[in-house]
């Protein structure tokens, strides 16, 4: 599930992310493998999560947001970093050119679909 802010409400969106709260808790427990939460320099900002418990972040460095790499915390607690942006990452995962350790076997399916909010089944 990819999260996106409503134009003009970006600050509220950023402060209300459940995944960012979980990241802060993991950081305080020393379970982030050196990653830090935003707003620390190079801190992580959540942008998506899976139904299986995987969390997807941007690492906010270097200065150009278009160059921010994707960091994944799998539901098994493994951390992986990919030197691509979110769109290239998603295209690579769904095109099966990027393998994310710890993702469920058979993901994505042979017939993946993109659903809107009104299409949710959970």
Residue pairs with C-beta under 8 A, 6 or more apart in sequence:
1 48
1 49
1 50
1 51
2 47
2 48
2 86
2 90
3 13
3 17
3 46
3 47
3 48
3 49
4 13
5 12
5 13
5 14
6 13
14 20
14 38
14 45
17 45
17 46
19 46
19 49
19 55
19 57
20 37
20 38
20 44
20 45
20 46
22 55
23 32
23 35
23 37
23 44
23 46
23 55
23 57
23 73
24 37
26 32
26 73
27 35
27 36
27 37
31 77
32 79
33 79
35 43
35 44
35 57
35 59
35 71
35 79
36 42
36 43
36 44
37 43
37 44
38 44
38 45
38 60
41 60
41 61
42 59
42 60
42 61
43 59
43 60
44 57
44 58
44 59
44 60
44 71
45 57
45 58
45 60
46 55
46 56
46 57
47 56
47 57
47 58
47 86
48 55
48 56
48 86
49 55
49 56
50 56
50 75
50 103
51 122
52 75
52 103
52 104
52 107
53 74
53 75
54 72
54 73
54 74
54 75
54 100
54 102
54 103
55 72
55 73
56 70
56 71
56 72
56 86
56 89
57 70
57 71
57 72
57 73
58 65
58 68
58 69
58 70
58 71
58 86
59 68
59 69
59 70
59 71
59 81
60 68
61 68
62 68
66 85
67 85
68 85
69 81
69 82
69 83
69 84
69 85
70 81
70 82
70 84
70 85
70 86
70 89
71 79
71 80
71 81
71 82
72 79
72 80
72 81
72 82
72 100
73 79
74 80
74 100
74 101
74 102
74 103
75 102
76 102
78 101
78 102
80 100
80 101
80 102
82 89
82 92
82 98
84 92
84 98
89 98
92 98
93 100
93 103
93 108
94 108
94 112
96 108
115 121
